[in-house]
Amino acid sequence: MSDSIQQERITCPLFPPVSFTPAMKAKELTFSPCDTHHAVELVRLWHSRLPNCQAGPWQYAFRAHKQDVTYAVALWNNPSGRCLPSHWLELRRMACSPDSPKNTASRFLGWMVRYFQKNCPNREKAISYQDLSVHTGTIYKAAGWKVEHVSKPRERDRSQPRTGTRRDYRSNQNGIEPDAAGKARWSKQLTR
């Protein structure tokens, strides 16, 4: 792994870890809120399908780390679907480093749900979308989430101007394939 990528993973570069030791087990990781810039930069390095994401606004950013070296990051905001309640939270991006320990993602999901239950009592539900063409949903199952809705793959023709408006289509910054893929919406109740 290059030194520049290693530096990006360290949140306090003025006080680097004594030595870079990969975490061997997910239970060795610490989970905590983090700066959104840190999470966005690591999503751009590690996300398998949607590395290009906006710089903000994000309501919550978290990281999984050991000795100040980050192994996973997550970005949360209000749901992107206009018909979904604004008091829900949507996990928009989660990415793990190639050397993250096994089970990091599901442990991270569990920790974030407990964080929201404790610190955000007016948030009713957490949701996340799984790309059916490349992922199986194992991390959500392991963390106790349930499938709420499944959409079929779709094709969009955005080569022509939009009808009824002068506005352009939003860009498919990660390409057409992820946008067109079928999705499963997973959910986890936050209120008890």
C-alpha positions in Angstrom: 0.0 0.0 0.0 1.4 3.4 -1.0 2.5 5.9 1.6 0.0 8.5 0.3 -2.9 6.1 0.8 -1.6 5.2 4.3 -1.5 8.9 5.2 -5.1 9.3 4.1 -6.1 6.6 6.6 -4.5 8.3 9.5 -6.8 11.0 11.0 -4.1 12.8 13.0 -1.0 12.8 10.8 1.0 15.0 13.2 0.7 12.1 15.7 1.0 9.0 13.6 0.6 5.5 15.2 3.8 4.1 16.6 3.7 1.4 13.9 1.2 0.4 11.3 -0.2 -2.9 12.4 -3.2 -4.2 10.6 -6.2 -5.2 12.8 -6.4 -8.9 13.0 -10.1 -9.2 14.2 -13.0 -6.9 13.8 -13.5 -6.9 17.6 -10.2 -5.1 17.9 -11.6 -2.1 16.0 -13.0 1.1 17.7 -16.0 2.8 16.1 -16.5 6.6 16.3 -17.8 9.6 14.6 -15.3 11.3 12.2 -14.8 14.3 10.0 -16.9 14.0 6.8 -13.9 15.0 4.6 -12.0 12.0 6.0 -14.9 9.6 5.2 -15.5 11.1 1.7 -11.8 10.7 0.8 -11.7 7.1 1.9 -15.0 6.2 0.1 -13.3 7.5 -3.0 -10.4 5.1 -2.5 -12.3 2.0 -1.3 -15.9 1.9 -2.5 -16.5 -1.0 -4.9 -19.3 0.5 -7.0 -19.9 4.2 -6.1 -16.6 5.8 -5.4 -17.6 9.2 -6.6 -19.7 11.0 -4.0 -20.5 14.5 -3.1 -18.4 16.4 -0.5 -21.5 17.1 1.5 -23.8 17.9 3.1 -23.6 14.7 5.2 -25.4 14.6 8.6 -23.2 11.8 10.0 -19.8 10.3 9.2 -18.2 7.4 11.1 -15.1 5.3 11.0 -13.8 2.0 12.2 -10.2 2.3 13.3 -7.3 0.8 15.3 -4.5 3.0 16.7 -5.8 5.9 14.6 -5.6 4.0 11.3 -9.0 3.8 9.6 -10.3 0.5 8.2 -13.9 1.5 7.3 -16.0 4.6 6.8 -19.7 5.4 6.5 -21.7 8.5 5.4 -25.4 9.0 6.5 -28.0 11.6 5.5 -31.8 11.9 5.1 -33.3 9.4 2.6 -32.7 10.3 -1.0 -36.2 9.1 -2.0 -38.6 12.1 -1.9 -41.5 9.9 -0.7 -39.6 8.6 2.4 -40.0 10.3 5.8 -37.3 12.8 6.7 -37.0 11.4 10.2 -35.4 8.2 8.8 -31.7 8.0 8.1 -30.1 6.5 5.0 -26.6 4.9 4.9 -25.5 6.4 1.6 -22.0 5.1 1.5 -20.0 2.6 3.5 -16.5 1.4 2.4 -14.0 -0.9 3.9 -10.3 -1.0 3.2 -8.9 -4.1 1.4 -7.1 -5.1 4.6 -10.0 -4.7 7.0 -10.7 -7.7 9.2 -13.5 -10.2 8.4 -16.9 -9.1 9.7 -15.9 -5.4 9.9 -18.9 -4.2 7.9 -21.6 -6.0 9.9 -20.0 -5.0 13.3 -19.8 -1.4 12.0 -23.5 -1.5 11.0 -24.5 -2.8 14.4 -22.4 -0.1 16.2 -23.9 2.7 14.1 -27.5 1.5 14.8 -26.8 1.5 18.6 -25.2 5.0 18.2 -28.4 6.3 16.6 -30.7 4.6 19.1 -28.7 6.2 22.0 -28.0 9.7 20.5 -30.9 10.3 18.0 -34.1 9.3 19.8 -36.3 11.0 17.2 -34.9 8.9 14.3 -37.3 6.1 13.6 -35.6 3.9 11.0 -32.2 3.3 9.3 -32.2 2.3 5.6 -29.6 1.3 3.1 -29.7 0.2 -0.6 -27.8 -2.9 -1.8 -26.8 -3.1 -5.5 -28.2 -6.6 -6.5 -25.8 -7.0 -9.4 -22.6 -7.0 -7.2 -23.6 -7.6 -3.6 -25.5 -10.4 -1.7 -26.6 -8.5 1.4 -24.6 -10.7 3.8 -23.5 -7.7 6.0 -27.1 -6.6 6.5 -28.3 -10.1 7.4 -25.5 -10.5 9.9 -26.4 -7.2 11.5 -30.1 -8.1 11.8 -31.5 -5.8 9.1 -34.5 -6.8 7.0 -35.3 -6.5 3.3 -38.1 -4.0 2.9 -38.3 -3.6 -0.8 -36.7 -4.9 -4.0 -36.6 -3.0 -7.3 -35.9 -4.5 -10.7 -33.1 -3.3 -13.0 -34.1 -0.4 -15.2 -32.9 1.3 -18.3 -32.9 5.1 -18.5 -32.5 7.0 -21.7 -31.0 10.4 -20.8 -29.7 11.2 -24.3 -32.7 13.5 -25.0 -33.5 16.8 -23.2 -35.9 16.5 -20.3 -39.5 17.3 -21.1 -41.3 20.2 -19.3 -38.1 21.8 -17.9 -34.8 23.4 -19.0 -32.9 21.6 -16.2 -30.5 18.8 -17.2 -30.6 15.3 -15.8 -28.5 14.8 -12.8 -25.2 13.3 -13.8 -24.5 9.6 -13.3 -21.2 10.3 -11.7 -20.4 6.6 -11.2 -21.6 5.5 -14.6 -24.9 4.0 -16.0 -24.5 0.5 -14.6 -24.9 1.2 -10.9 -27.7 3.6 -11.6 -29.6 1.0 -13.6 -29.0 -2.0 -11.4 -31.8 -3.6 -9.3 -31.7 -2.5 -5.6 -32.8 -4.1 -2.3 -33.8 -1.6 0.4 -32.7 -2.9 3.8 -34.0 -1.4 7.1 -33.4 -1.5 10.8 -35.8 -0.1 13.3 -34.2 2.5 15.5 -37.0 3.2 17.9 -37.7 0.6 20.5 
